Amino acid sequence: MTKMYYDKDGKLALTHYCVMGNRPGMVLESADAKTMKFAFDKTCGINPKKESHMHALTLRFDDADTITASCKAFMDGKEMPEKPTTMKRVKS
């Protein structure tokens, strides 16, 4: 999986290229010094009631070396529990 971030009409957006074989889009919903929240872009071509997909993403900058990503997914039209992933830079 990978995400591509880009400008969409003056707003930060992303496309999530998913292991499920689809590519949901999201747009920045809110941001502050520690957190960025992306919400589902209804224009991305995915029917959230029928197609399993990643629906939202929150990125939290815990410190200079740590980011926690929390994804909201929909499977068979139902929202799944969020599963945060913490990524920590290792300095050698």
C-alpha positions as CSV (number, residue, x, y, z in Angstrom):
1,M,0.0,0.0,0.0
2,T,1.0,3.6,-0.6
3,K,-0.4,7.1,-0.4
4,M,0.2,10.0,-2.7
5,Y,-0.4,13.5,-1.3
6,Y,-1.3,16.3,-3.6
7,D,-3.1,19.7,-3.9
8,K,-6.7,19.5,-4.9
9,D,-8.2,22.9,-5.5
10,G,-6.0,24.5,-2.9
11,K,-6.6,21.8,-0.3
12,L,-4.3,18.9,0.7
13,A,-5.6,15.6,-0.5
14,L,-4.5,12.0,-0.8
15,T,-5.1,8.9,-2.8
16,H,-4.6,5.6,-0.9
17,Y,-3.5,2.8,-3.3
18,C,-4.8,-0.1,-1.3
19,V,-4.1,-3.8,-1.1
20,M,-7.8,-4.3,-1.6
21,G,-7.3,-3.2,-5.2
22,N,-9.0,0.1,-5.0
23,R,-7.9,3.7,-4.5
24,P,-10.0,5.8,-2.2
25,G,-9.4,9.5,-2.1
26,M,-9.4,11.7,1.0
27,V,-9.2,15.4,1.7
28,L,-7.8,17.3,4.7
29,E,-10.6,17.9,7.1
30,S,-8.7,19.5,9.9
31,A,-5.1,20.1,11.1
32,D,-3.2,21.6,14.0
33,A,0.4,21.4,15.1
34,K,0.1,17.8,16.2
35,T,-2.6,16.2,14.1
36,M,-3.9,15.9,10.5
37,K,-7.3,14.4,9.8
38,F,-8.3,13.3,6.3
39,A,-11.9,12.5,5.4
40,F,-13.4,10.4,2.6
41,D,-13.7,12.2,-0.7
42,K,-17.2,11.4,-2.1
43,T,-16.0,12.2,-5.6
44,C,-13.3,9.4,-5.7
45,G,-15.6,6.9,-7.4
46,I,-16.0,4.4,-4.5
47,N,-19.5,3.5,-3.2
48,P,-18.9,3.2,0.6
49,K,-22.1,1.2,1.1
50,K,-20.9,-1.6,-1.3
51,E,-17.1,-1.5,-1.6
52,S,-14.7,-2.2,1.2
53,H,-12.2,0.6,1.5
54,M,-10.1,2.9,3.7
55,H,-12.5,5.7,4.6
56,A,-10.4,8.1,6.8
57,L,-6.9,8.7,8.1
58,T,-5.6,10.5,11.2
59,L,-1.9,11.3,11.4
60,R,-0.6,12.3,14.9
61,F,2.9,13.7,15.3
62,D,3.7,12.4,18.8
63,D,7.3,13.8,18.8
64,A,10.1,14.6,16.4
65,D,10.7,10.8,15.8
66,T,7.2,9.3,16.2
67,I,4.1,9.3,14.1
68,T,0.9,7.4,14.9
69,A,-1.4,6.7,11.9
70,S,-5.0,5.6,12.6
71,C,-7.1,4.4,9.7
72,K,-10.9,4.0,9.5
73,A,-12.0,1.2,7.2
74,F,-15.3,0.1,5.9
75,M,-15.8,-3.6,5.2
76,D,-19.1,-4.8,3.5
77,G,-20.6,-1.4,4.3
78,K,-19.8,-1.6,8.0
79,E,-17.3,0.6,9.9
80,M,-14.5,-1.4,11.4
81,P,-12.6,-0.5,14.6
82,E,-9.7,1.8,14.1
83,K,-6.2,0.2,14.5
84,P,-3.5,2.7,15.2
85,T,0.1,2.1,13.9
86,T,3.0,3.8,15.5
87,M,6.1,4.5,13.4
88,K,9.3,5.5,15.2
89,R,12.5,6.7,13.5
90,V,15.5,4.7,14.6
91,K,18.7,6.6,14.7
92,S,22.0,4.8,14.3
